[in-house]
């Protein structure tokens, strides 16, 4: 009996299924789904000095990110992908933070931030969201910047910071956070997003070709 057939029988007996496609799997994400994620990459996204993305916001990876908002197992799988991508990168003197969800600095990304903090030995920095905003995905692009303008408050921000978010669509939220961090003392801000929306990437590629 082949190894694949053995795993399928084992999964069938003990109830193992992929959280994305529901196929039999010994892992939370089956090989077919995980192979579709692609590799993380660095891209140029002003005003950030460096920007990184784990993948594109589409197909199974999009399903994983959506599920992670309410599913701790999905968020843990994203944490693994983030740590794998960051394992050979150095962030000497950096703190790690994420886009906050509320006035206390809490975020649905806290688990990933803690994992990165522990594995990369980076202190955690929290800032606040002080203004209620509409859901960005419900707004036109030209409305999104105004929606998140001045919605964050940071105090005594660290000089170097790695800022984490889950999806970049227009860039308005991350740039608003960047502006507040810089005004509060940060001099170097790197940005890590789990994914890039196809719309953002299409605009990014178009503008990059024009500026060459």
N, C-alpha and C positions, 0 to 999 in steps of 0.2 A: 504493500500500500504506500502510495506516495505521501510525502510530507504534507502537501496541500490538502489531500483528501483526509488525512488524519486530523488536521486542524479543523476542517469543516465538520467532521463527525464530533470532535471534542466540543466545538462551539454549539453544535446542534444539541448535544446532550446537556450542556451546562448553560445554555441560553446566551451565548456571546453574539452580539450583533453590533455592527457599525452604527454609530450615533448619527451618521449623515445619510447613508443609503439603506440602512437596515439589513444589509447582507450579513451572512454569517461571518464572524470575525473573532479572533482571540484578542484583538486590540480594540480600543474604543473607536479608532478610525481604521478602516480596512486599507490594504495596500493600494487598491484601485483609486480610492478617494485621495489618499495622501500623495500619490504620485501625480495627481492633477494640480497640486498646489503651486508647483514651480519653485524657484529659488529666490531668496531675498536679494535685494540689490540696493545700491546707493544711487541717489539721483540729486540733482541740483534744484533746490526749492527755496529761493530767497523769501524772507530775509535770513533764514537759518544758515549757519556756517556749513553744516552737513545735515543731510536728510537720508533716511533709510526706510525701506518698505519690506515687509515680510512676503507680500504677494499682491495680487490684484483682486479687487472686490467683484468677483464673478464666480459662477458655477459653484462647486463644492466648497471652495474657500469662503465665498460669501455666505453660504449656509452655515459654516462653522462660526463665523463672526457674529451672525445674527443670533445663533443658538447660545453663544457665549454670554450674551446679555442677561440670560436667566438660568443658564445651566453651568454649574461649577465644573463639571467634567470637561465640557467644551472649552472653558476658560483655561483649565489646566493644560489641555492639549495645545492651546495657543502659547501658553507660557513656555512649553517645551520647544516650540518652534522659534520663539524669540530668543531663548537662551542658546539654542543651537546656532542661530545666526550671529549672535554677539560673542560667541566663545573665543574667537581669535582677535577681537577688537579691544583696544585699551581706552579707558576713560579716566586717566589719572587726574585726580583733583575734582572730579565731577560729583554732583548729586543727581539723583533720579527723581522724576516727578511725572505727573500725568494731568490731563485736562480734568478739572474737578467738576463734580455734578451738583454740589451744593455749597452753602456758606461755611460748612465745616471742613471743606476740602476733601470730603469722601468722593469716591469714584467707583464705578463698576470695574475699573481696571486695577484696583488696589492689589489684587492677588498677583498680577503680573509684575507690578512695581515692586512688591515685596520679594518676589522670586529673583528679579534682576538685582535688587539691593543685596540680597543674601549671597548670590553666586558671584557677583562682580564687586562686592564689598564697596557699595556706593551708599552714602547716607540718603535717606528719603527726605525730600522737601515738599511741603504741602502749601498750596495757596488756595484762594477761595473763589467761588462764583457768587457774586453779590447781586446779580440782577436776573430776574426770570426772563427766559427767552423762548421764542417759538421754536418748534422743531425745524431744524435747518432744511431737512429734505422736503418740507412742505412749501418752501419759499423759492422764488426765482433767484438766480445767482446774484443779481444786482441788489437784492434785498438782504442777502445773508450777512454782508459786512456790517450793515446798520443794525441788524438784529443782535449781533454779538459784540458791538462796539462798547468798550468800557464795562464789560460784564464781569471782569475778573479783578481781584485785588490781591497783590502780593506784598509781603513785608520782608525786608532784609533778604532779598533773593540771593542765592549763592552765585559766585562769580561764574562758575561753569555748571551747566545743567543739561541733562538728557531728558527731554520732554516726550512723553508717550501718549498716543491717541490710537483709536481703533480704525477709523476710516477718514481719509481726506477726500473731500468732494469738490469744494470750491477753494479751500485753504483759509477761509475767513476766520474760523474758530481758532485754528493754530496760530495765525498771525496776530489775532487779538491777544492771545495768551503770551506770545513772544513780546509784543509791545509792552505789556504790563511787567513781565519779568525783567526786561531791559531797563525800564524806568525805575524798577526797584533794586537795581544793582547788578544784574547779570550782564556779563560781557561776552560770553560764548554760550550759545544755545544750540544744541543738536536736537534733531527731531526724528523720532521713530514712530512710524504708523504701521499698524498691522496690515493695512491694505490701501490701495489707491483705486478710486472709482474709475471706470472706463472713460467717463466724461472728462474728469480731470486729466487723465493720461492723454487723451486725444488733444486737448488744448495744450498740454505741456509739450507734446511732440511737435505740434504745429508751430508753436512759438519758438521752440528750440531750433527748428529748421530755418525760420525767418531770421533769427539772430546770429546764425553762423556766418 
